[in-house]
């Protein structure tokens, strides 16, 4: 189950359940489609504008932690996010 701890030597690892991962990725998909882009900028500028500079899930080097999570745990999830193909 999600969050179940498994001791392996000195490290603790999370044993993630596939169903729980799928739920998390679906919620992250919804997050990107609601938070990550400015909703009305498309109509004003005829182009998508993103709020990456305001996002708490952006690493210092600009990498998106939401995208990285999706790529690592659910690479086959289709139609993810508002930013197109990853």
N, C-alpha and C positions, 0 to 999 in steps of 0.2 A: 504494500500500500504506500501511497504517497507519504513521505516523511518518516517511514519506518527506518530506523537506524540499524545498520549492519556493521559490526566491528571487524575490520580487516587490519591486523597489525596495529600500528599507532594511529591510523586514520579512521575517521567515521565517514561512511558513504551513505548517500540516499538511495534507497531502492524504489525507483519510480515505476509506477503502474502505467501501462500504455493508455488505458482509458483516462486516467487523470491527466496525463500529458496531453492527450487529444483535447480535453476540456480546457486546459490552460492555453493551448495554442489557439483554440477557437475564440477565447476571450481576448487574447493578444491581437488576433485578427480584427475583432470588433474595435479594440482600442486604437489600432492604427487607422481604421476607417472613420473614427470619430475625433480623435485628438490630433493625430499627426499632420493632418492637412487643414489648411484654412478653407472652410466650407464655401465661402462666397468669393474667394479670389479667382476661382475658375471662371465664374461669370464675369468678373471685372476685367481679368487679364487674358482670358481664353487660354489659360494654362494652370496647372496645379502648382500651388505653393505649399511648402511644408514647414512645420514648426520645430524642426530639429534643434534649433538653437535654444529653445525653451524646454526641451524634453529632459526629464530626470533619468531617462534610460540611455543617454548618449555618453559614450566613453570620451575621455579627453582627446583621443586621436580621431574622434568623429564617428567611430563605429557604433552602430545601433545594436544595443543589447537585446532588443525584441527580435530583430532579424537573426542575430546570432543564436538565440534560444531556439527559434523555429528551425533554422538550418541544422542545428545539432540534434534536436529531439524529434522533429517531425518533418524530415526532408521531403516526404511525399505529399504533404498537405497542399491541396490545390487552391489556387486563387487567393493567396494570402496577402493581406494588407492593401493599403491604398497606394503603395509605391511601385506597383508592377512586379515583374519577375525579379527574383532575388538572385 
